[in-house]
Structure formats: C-alpha cells, structure tokens
Amino acid sequence: MGKYFGTDGFRGEANKDLNFEHAVKIGRFLGWYYGEKQGKKAKVVIGKDTRRSSYMFEYALCTGLMASGADAYIMHVTTTPSVAYITRVDDFDCGIMISASHNPYYDNGIKLLNSNGEKMDEETISEVEDYLDGKTEIPIAQRHQIGRTVDYVAGRNRYIGYLISMSKYSYKDKKVGLDVANGAAWQIAKGVFDALGAKTYVMNDEPDGYNINTDCGSTHIEHLQKFVVEKGLDIGFAYDGDADRCICVDEKGNVVTGDHILYVYGLYMKERGKLLKNKVVTTVMSNFGLYKALDKAGIEYEKTKVGDRYVYECMAENGYRIGGEQSGHIIFSKYATTGDGILTSLKLMEVMLAKEKPMSELAAPCVFYPQVLKNVRVKSKPEARRDPDVQAAVEKVAEELGDTGRILVRESGTEPVLRVMVEAGSEEICEKYVDDVIRVIESKGHLV
C-alpha cells in the first residue's frame, strides 16, 4: 500500500497523523479528478461515524471538494456499508467514509470508494498521495464552477429500506440484543430489527463523540454475552464503530465469530445449491477449526492475506459468493461490496428461522482450536522471516503438528513486528511451538 493509505484507508490520530489539511487536499484532488475525468461536475457522497473529529473531517473534505468544483452529498452519521451501497446505486463518482472502524475515539480515518462502492484502486490512491506530497498541482474552481453541499439523509433511509427488504422472514417473538458500540449503527440497526418485528434490546446507543468502541461493541463482546444471558434473549449482535463488522452471541452466551459465521452461512448456501464453485473465502488468520468443519461439510476454501480488501478481490476475481475474516468482516458479494455488520446479522437470522434451530446448534460443528499469537519486535521483518534457520524452525513445527494444527509467521502491516501464531490441540502445545520459533529468531540477532 501507499505512504498514507493502508488496506483500510488513511488512518491515524486525528490532527496528528491525519489532520484537517490532509482532508481538504483529499477533497480537492477527488473533486478535480472526477470532474476532469468525465468533463462535468463531480458528485461525491460522504458518511461519517460518531467520533468528535468526524465533523471536522467532514467539513474539511466538503471544503476541498467544493473548491475543486464538486458537489458533496452528506449522509451524516451512517455506516461504511451504507456509503458503499449508496455510492453504487445512486451513481456517485466516488464515496468517502470518515471512520477509524474499531479504533479508539481519538483516531480517525478516511476511506475512499470507487463508483461501484468498492475500495478505491491503488493507482488512483497513488495519485491522491502525490497531490498530498505536493508533487502535482490542480486548479481551483471559479464562479459557476464552485461546488455545493447537499443534505443526503435520504440515502441513509434508502439503505435502511434495502436492509429491511433483505429479510424473507418476520422476526416476531424473537428477542434480539444489539450492541451498537456508540457508533455508526446506533441510528440504523434498531430501526431495521424493529421494522422486521423483533423485540429489540439495545446497548451502547448513546454516542457522545468520545465513547465510540470504548469497552463496548465487537471488540468487547463479553458485555453482550452477559446481556444476552441476563435478558434471556434468542441471539445478540455486536458491531464496531463503522458497522462493517459483526460478532454474534448465541442464546447461551457463547461467542460466534466471523469464522463461525462463514461456516454457518456457507453450509446454508451449499444446502440450497447457492454456494457457487463450492468455495468460501477466508484469510490466513482463520482458525484451524473452521477448516476442519468445512472439510467435514465438503466445502472448499481459499485463503487470502489479512484484510477484507484481499478477501473481496479474491471473491470478485473468481465469482465467489461469501468470504470474510474471523474479526467479523463478512462479505456477501451478491448483496454488498464490503463487509456489512447489519446485513450479516440479517443473514444469520435467516438461517435460524429457515432451519428452526438456535444459533448454538448451528455453530456447534465449528470447534475452535486453542491459539497462541505473539508479536516479536525485529530490526527487519523481511530479513527475520526469510532467515533460513527461522524458516527451518517453522517447517519443523509444521511437520510435527501434521494435520493436528498449524503454524503461521507473518509480517505486521503496521508495526515493526513478526506475528508468530500456532493453533493446536492444547494451549501448552501452542505456547511451546511459538516459543521454539521465537528463540531461533532471537538467537539469530533479529530482535530489536
């Protein structure tokens, strides 16, 4: 990826790593680029999450867009998948989401989407970065060319209607818990479930600009687990700050991760003849237990690098229908171009209602293997990972584990660390093999 933009946009601490001037320039470039490309005024749609700094970035982006002659359509507080959906169906030149996803409130990010609602291509991102670095110049719009802002809350409402239309069943008599993480889903999720007839119980729905993701949502699932059990609910769903992730809790309070969701819905698709090419797309970080369950069900799978961008690219290139990450980014390519937490919730409800089984029973065959992951700070990630002795140590572990587990050593995309992960039959075995590899990394002088 680029100097500023990673796999999920330009992200960092607000007004430190990512500041309002960056946002103005991003708006300036996109407004000019799409206007110049098509020879007419560009149309760009913008959404944001509930962080205090999101308002600043929203106005900064709009300023840049208008100064370059584009019209900025503002959806206000909404989810990343809603921006992706509206960008695509309402014929916008591009979409922008202001969010740092599951990060704390003081971070923020700018995600760019192309006209199909997909993450923007790296070639265009590279041109944006060149402008940020002052390598290119663009003109300022004048007179009648200057752009404007348009209140576009109607786009959010259209997305809500789209979600409601996704359900084949009434949720009457179903008690559903929702943890909206004081984030972007707080005005959307409850309305969807209420409209479908559920008795909806919501938590963490009082955003104040500072409490997004704070001890709540999909990264703090223990609170929803307790909530579901105490309230006697049928199921619970937790989202992250921009609601492109979903982690589920079954009626017994057990966590249903993204890997479980891939198994549950992948099997449901296979049973109905809907699993095109009989493939589910995972990342290298999916649990070994998922692969065991898929093997038993006769379902094949692909493995991509970590990041929903890579999952979607694999799906788009090969025509696959479902893919995702353990963290809860689940992509249903027939319905969306990005992970969509609320849509994922609706799809799980569909399986429960169609099969007339509780989620605990549906997810039971996907049994997680114990996993130990340790981060090792190194001088050079590539040198440490490619060291022949380190590779030999990894191969030895893989050979000893055989088909009872696996080892993965990968470079962090954001930190100077190698991630050493082992999954096996017990925590003790995992610890032993991880430490064996780390000792070799240390002995070869790679540690910082």
N, C-alpha and C positions, 0 to 999 in steps of 0.2 A: 504494500500500500504506500501512500504518499507521505510527505513531510508532515502534513497537518491531519489528513483524513485517514482513519483506520478502517477496519472492516465494518464499523457501525457509525461512521460519520466523524466529524471534527468534535472531539470531546476533551474536556478538561475543567479545571476550577474556573468558575465564572470571573471574568475581569482579571484573571491571572494568566492562565494558559490559553483560554478562549475569551476574547474581550469584545466589546461592542464595536470597535473599529473593524475587527475581522468580519463581524456580521454585516456591517454596512458594505464592505467590499465584496462579500459573497453575493449580497443582493445586487450590487452594482454590476458585477460580472454576469450573473444569470439573466438579469433584465435586458442587458445589452446582447448577450449571446443568443438568446432565443428570439429576440426581436430581429436581429441581424440575419439569423439563420432562415427565418421564414418571411422576412420582408414586411412584417406588420407587428403591431403592438403585442408584446408577450403577456400571457396570463399565467400567474403563479399562485398556487394555493398554499396557505400556511396554517399549521396547527401547533399547539404547544401543550406542555404538561403544567403542573401546578406550582413549579418552583418560582420563587420570587423573581429570580433573574430572567425567567422566560419572557416576562413582559418587556424587559429592556431589549432582549434579543429580537423579539417580535417587531418592536418599533424600529430597531436598527435595520433589520432586514427589509422592512417596508420602505424605509427611507432610501436605502440603496436601490431597491427595485424601481421605485417611482422616479428617482433621479436618472435612471437609465431608460425611462420610458415605458416601464411595465406596469400593469395593473396587478395589485396584490389583493387576493381574496382571503379574508381572515376567518378561519373556523373557530378561533378562540381555544379554550381548553378542550382537547379531544385526544384520541388515541393515535398512535402511529399507524395501525392498520386502517383507521378511518381516512387518514390523509392519503394513504396509498390507494384506497378504493375510489375516493372522490377524484383524485388526480386522473385515474384511468377512465372512469365512466363519464366524467364531465368535461373531458377533452382539454385538460390543462397542459401547458407546455412542460411544466415540472411541478413537483411538490416539495415542500420543506417542512420537516418536523423538528421542533425545538424540544429536546429532551436528552437527559443522560441516563435514560432507562432505569436500571436498578441502583444507580449510584446515589450517594447522599445529596441533600438539597443544594449544597454549595457548589457542586459540579453542574455542568450543563453541556449540551451538545447540539450540533446542527446536522441533521440527516438530510441528504438530498435524494430525491426520487425522480426517475425519468417519466416520460408521458404515459408509460404503461404501469406506473406505480411500483416499478422495480427499483432496487438500489442503483444509483447512477453509475454509468460505466467509468472505468478508471481513466480513459482518455480525456473525458470532459472534466473529471476531478483534477487531473493534472493541469489542465488549462486554468481552472479556478485557482489552483495553488500558485501557478506562475503569476497570476494577477495579484494575489496576496503578497508575493515577494517582490512586486514592482517590476517584473520582467516585461509586462505588456501595459499598454495604455488604451483606454476606451473613452469615447466622447460622452458628454453629459447631454441629456435631453433638454430641449428648449421649447418654449411657447406651447403649442398644441400637443407636442410630443410627450410632455411630462405626464407621468402616470398618476394613478389614484389608488386608494384603498376601497374595498367593497366588503361590507359585513356579510359573511357567508355561513352563518349558523345553520342555514338551510341545508348545507352539505352534511353537517353532523346529523341532522334529523333524517336525511335520506339514508345515511349509513345505518342508523338505528332501525329504520324500516327494513333495510336489507337483511340485517341480522334476524329480525323477527320472522321474516319470510323464509329463513333457512330451516326453521323447525317444522317437522312433519307431525309433531305430537303436541298435545296440550300438557302443561306441567301441573295441572290441577291436582291438589292434595300432596304435591311434592314440596318438602321443606328444604330450601336451598340456602346455604350460607355463602356470603361473598365478602372477601377481604379485598377492598379496592385500593389499599396501600396509600391512602390520602393522595392519590394520583389521578391520572387522566381518565380512568374508568369511572370515577365517582359520580358523574352525571349521566352515564350511559348504561352500565351493567344492570343496575336495579330496574331501570325502566324496561329493559328487554325482558328480564325474567318475570317482572310483574305482568307485562303485556301477554306473556305466554301462560299465565295462570298460576305461577308458583307462589308459594308462601315464602317470601324472601326475607332473609335476616342478613343485615349488612353491618360490617365493622370497618373502622378506619376510613370513614367517609366525611371527615371534617378537615380538609386541607387548609393550612394557614400560610403556605409558602415555604415553610421550614420543616414540616413533618413528613414530607413525601419519603416513602421507604423506611422511615425511622421505626425500627422494631415492629415492622408490620409487612404485609404483602408476601409475595412468593419467596423472598429470601429469609423470612422469619415465620415459617409455616407452623411452628409449634403453637402459635396463638389461635390459628384457625382449627388446628387439631382439637384443642381444648374446647373451643367454641362449639364445634360440631357435636362433640360428645355431650357437653352440658345441656345444649338445647335439644338434643335428640333429633338431629337433622338427618336427612337422607343422603346428603352429599354437600361438599363445600368446595369453592374455587377461590384461589388467591392469584392476584395479578401483580405485576411490577409497575413501576412508575408510569410507563407509557402504554401498558397493557398489551404488549406484543408477546408476553409470556403467560402461561397458566400452569399452576401446580394444583393438583386436586387432593382432597382428603375424603376417604370413603366414610361410610356410616359408622365404622368402628373407630375412626380417628387415625387410620393408617395413611401415610403419605403415598400418593400416586404421582410419581414423577413423569417427566417427559418421556422417558423410556417406557414406562408402563403404558402411557397413552398411545405411543406408537404401536405397542403390541395389541392393546385392546381394540383400537380402531382399525389397525392393519388387518387383524383377524376378521373383524366385522366386514371389511371390504372384500376380503378373499371369499368369505362365505357367500357373498352376494354376487360374486363374479365381477367386482368393481376394481380389484387391485391390479391395475394394468401392469403387464410384464411380471407380475408376482413379486414386485420389489418394494421394499421400504428403505428410505434413505436415512442413514444415521451419521454421527460423527465418530471419530476415533475415541472419544471420551464416553461413548455409551457403555453401559455396564455389560459385563460378560453374560450376566443372567438374561439380558434381553436377547442376545444372540442364541443362547440355549433354547429359550422359549420359541423364538422364530423358527429355529431348526426343527423343533418338535412339531410345529404347526405347518411345516412345509413351505415356509415363506423365505424368500431370498432377500438379500440386503446389500446395499452399497455403503461404504464408509468414506466420509469426506474429512477435510481439515475442520478444526473447530471454528464455528461461526455460521450463523444462519445464511449469510451471503453464499457460502460454498454449498450448503445444502440446497438452496434454491437453484443455483447454477446447475448442479447435477440433475435436479428434477426437470428443469427447463430443457436441458440438452437431450435428455433421454425419455421425456414424456412420462415420468413417474408422478404418481398422484399424492403420496404422503411422505413426509420426511420431517426431521426435527432433531432437537437436542435434549439431553437429559434435563437441562435447566428450564424446559417448558416452552421453548420456541417450537411450535408445531405449525407446519405449512401444509395446507390443503390446496393443492395447486388448481383444482377445479374452481375454487371459490375465492382465492386470495393470492397475492404475490409476496406476502410477508407473513411472519408469524402473527397470529391474532388470538389473544388470550380468551376473549369472549366467545369467538367462533369455536374455539377448541372446547369450551365449556358446553356449548350447544351440541357439539358432535358427541361428546361423552354422554350427555343426557339422552341423545337419540339412541345410543347403544343400550343404555339401561332400560329405556322404555320399550324398545323393539324386542329385546331379549327377556324382558321382565325379570331381570336379575339385579341384585345390588352390586355396586362397584367393587366391593371387597371380593366377590366371587369372580367377577370379570377379570380383575387384575391379578388374581392369585397365581396363575401359572408362571408369571414373570417374577421369579425369585432372585433378588439381588445378591450378588456375591460380595463379601467384605472387600473393601477397597482402602488402600493407603496411598496417599499422594503427598510427596514432599517437594518443596521448592529449594533448589540449590543455586545460590548466587555464584556466578562464574565470570571469569575475565572475558571469555569469548564463547558465546553459545555455540556457534558452528564448530569451532575447534574442539570444544569439550565433547559435543555429541558425536563428532566424526573420529575421535581418537580411537585407534584400533583396539586398545585394551578395554576401553569403555564399551565399544561395540561387542567385543568378545564376552564381556561380563553380562551384557544384555542378552546375547544369544544363549549363553549358558543357562540363565534364568528361564528363558522361553522354552528351552529344551527340557529342563527339569519339570516345569509346570505342565508341559504337554497340552492336553485338552481339558485340564482341570483349572485353568486360569490363564492369565496373560500379563505381559509387561509392556508398558509404553513409556518412552522417553521422548519428550518433545520440547522445542524451544518456545518460551513465552513470547507472545507478540507484542507485549507492552513493558516487560521488565527484563533486567539482565539475569535471568534465571533459566535453568533447565527444570522441567517438571518430570519427576520420576514417579510413575504410578504402577502399582501391582494390584491385580484382583486375583483372589484365590479362595480356597475353602475356609480359611480362618484368618483372623486379624494378625495372629502371630506369624503365620507364613508370609503374609503381605509385608509386615514390618521387616522380617529377616531379609527377604529378597531386595526390598527397596534399599535397606542399609548396606547390603552387599555391593550394590552398584554405586551408591554414594561414596563408599570407602575407596573404590577404584578411581572415581572422579577426583577425590581428594589426594590420593597417592600420586596422581599424575600432575599435581600442581595447578589444577584448573580453578580452584576456589578463589574467590576474591579475598 
